[in-house]
Amino acid sequence: ANHGQANPVTTSQVSCGHVDSDDDKDYFSVQVGAGETWTITVDSFAVGSTLKGQLTLFDTDGETELAYDDPTYPNDPIITHTFGSAGRYYLQVESDFYGTYDSGGYLLSFTSSP
């Protein structure tokens, strides 16, 4: 992941993004606490976009993949993860590279899970 270009977001905000092509990747970073469980959602089809996105969660090093979701059409990516330690974690949003639905806007959001 290119975490040097990651846009910092918080778990209390909804972020807007746009993937322009099949080689465009958006990066985000988020600070979480130890033991917290968060559901991370990329809404694209749900909000009328043409993007078939995929979502990857990386560890605090920005490289180690912790979770990945590339759902089947017309579902949007969603990851639920319990974070073992506090820190800044990284997210990558991109298209699925299949030549259709490779661009469009999306909303990135976080929901706390008990």
C-alpha positions as a LaTeX table, in Angstrom:
\begin{tabular}{lrrr}
\hline
Residue & $x$ (\AA) & $y$ (\AA) & $z$ (\AA) \\
\hline
Ala1 & 0.00 & 0.00 & 0.00 \\
Asn2 & 1.08 & 3.54 & $-0.59$ \\
His3 & 0.48 & 4.73 & 2.95 \\
Gly4 & 2.59 & 7.85 & 2.40 \\
Gln5 & $-0.32$ & 9.27 & 0.40 \\
Ala6 & $-3.03$ & 8.08 & 2.79 \\
Asn7 & $-5.77$ & 10.56 & 3.63 \\
Pro8 & $-6.33$ & 10.55 & 7.40 \\
Val9 & $-9.95$ & 9.89 & 8.39 \\
Thr10 & $-11.70$ & 9.28 & 11.69 \\
Thr11 & $-14.17$ & 6.56 & 12.58 \\
Ser12 & $-16.82$ & 9.22 & 13.23 \\
Gln13 & $-16.82$ & 10.64 & 9.71 \\
Val14 & $-18.11$ & 9.53 & 6.33 \\
Ser15 & $-15.54$ & 10.18 & 3.60 \\
Cys16 & $-16.26$ & 10.73 & $-0.07$ \\
Gly17 & $-13.97$ & 9.36 & $-2.75$ \\
His18 & $-13.80$ & 8.70 & $-6.47$ \\
Val19 & $-11.94$ & 6.00 & $-8.37$ \\
Asp20 & $-11.11$ & 7.33 & $-11.84$ \\
Ser21 & $-9.88$ & 4.17 & $-13.60$ \\
Asp22 & $-8.83$ & 0.57 & $-13.02$ \\
Asp23 & $-5.33$ & 1.70 & $-11.97$ \\
Asp24 & $-6.48$ & 4.42 & $-9.55$ \\
Lys25 & $-6.22$ & 3.51 & $-5.86$ \\
Asp26 & $-7.37$ & 5.63 & $-2.93$ \\
Tyr27 & $-5.59$ & 5.31 & 0.41 \\
Phe28 & $-6.87$ & 6.21 & 3.86 \\
Ser29 & $-5.49$ & 5.91 & 7.39 \\
Val30 & $-7.51$ & 5.61 & 10.58 \\
Gln31 & $-6.55$ & 5.58 & 14.27 \\
Val32 & $-8.24$ & 2.85 & 16.34 \\
Gly33 & $-7.97$ & 1.56 & 19.89 \\
Ala34 & $-6.88$ & $-1.88$ & 21.08 \\
Gly35 & $-9.70$ & $-4.42$ & 21.11 \\
Glu36 & $-12.09$ & $-2.22$ & 19.09 \\
Thr37 & $-14.21$ & $-3.86$ & 16.41 \\
Trp38 & $-15.18$ & $-1.76$ & 13.40 \\
Thr39 & $-17.20$ & $-2.49$ & 10.30 \\
Ile40 & $-15.74$ & $-0.60$ & 7.35 \\
Thr41 & $-18.08$ & $-0.05$ & 4.43 \\
Val42 & $-17.56$ & 1.25 & 0.91 \\
Asp43 & $-20.93$ & 2.28 & $-0.50$ \\
Ser44 & $-20.89$ & 2.77 & $-4.26$ \\
Phe45 & $-23.71$ & 0.82 & $-5.92$ \\
Ala46 & $-25.81$ & 1.59 & $-2.82$ \\
Val47 & $-25.55$ & 5.31 & $-3.59$ \\
Gly48 & $-26.07$ & 5.05 & $-7.35$ \\
Ser49 & $-22.42$ & 4.93 & $-8.42$ \\
Thr50 & $-21.02$ & 2.78 & $-11.23$ \\
Leu51 & $-17.94$ & 1.66 & $-9.25$ \\
Lys52 & $-17.55$ & $-2.04$ & $-8.42$ \\
Gly53 & $-15.04$ & $-1.50$ & $-5.66$ \\
Gln54 & $-12.82$ & $-3.64$ & $-3.54$ \\
Leu55 & $-11.50$ & $-2.81$ & $-0.08$ \\
Thr56 & $-8.25$ & $-3.85$ & 1.61 \\
Leu57 & $-7.31$ & $-3.27$ & 5.25 \\
Phe58 & $-3.59$ & $-3.09$ & 6.08 \\
Asp59 & $-1.81$ & $-3.30$ & 9.42 \\
Thr60 & 0.00 & $-0.34$ & 11.03 \\
Asp61 & 3.03 & $-0.98$ & 8.79 \\
Gly62 & 0.90 & $-0.16$ & 5.76 \\
Glu63 & 2.01 & $-3.38$ & 4.06 \\
Thr64 & 0.60 & $-6.42$ & 5.89 \\
Glu65 & $-2.87$ & $-7.28$ & 4.59 \\
Leu66 & $-5.33$ & $-7.95$ & 7.42 \\
Ala67 & $-8.57$ & $-8.24$ & 5.44 \\
Tyr68 & $-9.83$ & $-7.95$ & 1.87 \\
Asp69 & $-13.25$ & $-7.85$ & 0.24 \\
Asp70 & $-14.05$ & $-8.00$ & $-3.48$ \\
Pro71 & $-17.76$ & $-8.84$ & $-3.45$ \\
Thr72 & $-19.84$ & $-10.04$ & $-6.36$ \\
Tyr73 & $-22.02$ & $-7.57$ & $-8.26$ \\
Pro74 & $-24.12$ & $-5.72$ & $-7.08$ \\
Asn75 & $-22.73$ & $-5.87$ & $-3.54$ \\
Asp76 & $-20.41$ & $-3.23$ & $-2.08$ \\
Pro77 & $-17.25$ & $-4.08$ & $-0.08$ \\
Ile78 & $-17.50$ & $-4.44$ & 3.68 \\
Ile79 & $-14.93$ & $-5.58$ & 6.26 \\
Thr80 & $-15.49$ & $-6.22$ & 9.97 \\
His81 & $-12.27$ & $-6.42$ & 11.96 \\
Thr82 & $-11.23$ & $-6.51$ & 15.61 \\
Phe83 & $-7.98$ & $-4.61$ & 16.10 \\
Gly84 & $-5.55$ & $-6.34$ & 18.43 \\
Ser85 & $-3.53$ & $-3.25$ & 19.22 \\
Ala86 & $-4.05$ & 0.50 & 19.10 \\
Gly87 & $-2.53$ & 2.36 & 16.18 \\
Arg88 & $-2.97$ & 3.89 & 12.74 \\
Tyr89 & $-4.21$ & 1.36 & 10.19 \\
Tyr90 & $-4.48$ & 1.76 & 6.42 \\
Leu91 & $-7.25$ & 1.21 & 3.88 \\
Gln92 & $-7.15$ & 0.93 & 0.10 \\
Val93 & $-10.18$ & 1.41 & $-2.16$ \\
Glu94 & $-9.92$ & 0.46 & $-5.84$ \\
Ser95 & $-11.91$ & $-1.01$ & $-8.71$ \\
Asp96 & $-12.09$ & $-4.73$ & $-9.38$ \\
Phe97 & $-10.10$ & $-4.46$ & $-12.66$ \\
Tyr98 & $-12.58$ & $-6.39$ & $-14.78$ \\
Gly99 & $-13.05$ & $-3.62$ & $-17.34$ \\
Thr100 & $-16.59$ & $-2.71$ & $-16.36$ \\
Tyr101 & $-17.66$ & $-0.56$ & $-13.43$ \\
Asp102 & $-14.03$ & 0.63 & $-13.06$ \\
Ser103 & $-14.82$ & 4.21 & $-12.08$ \\
Gly104 & $-17.21$ & 6.10 & $-9.89$ \\
Gly105 & $-17.76$ & 7.73 & $-6.54$ \\
Tyr106 & $-18.16$ & 6.06 & $-3.17$ \\
Leu107 & $-18.66$ & 6.72 & 0.53 \\
Leu108 & $-16.31$ & 5.22 & 3.13 \\
Ser109 & $-17.78$ & 4.79 & 6.60 \\
Phe110 & $-17.14$ & 3.06 & 9.93 \\
Thr111 & $-19.62$ & 1.43 & 12.29 \\
Ser112 & $-18.63$ & 0.34 & 15.78 \\
Ser113 & $-19.44$ & $-3.27$ & 16.63 \\
Pro114 & $-19.85$ & $-4.54$ & 20.20 \\
\hline
\end{tabular}
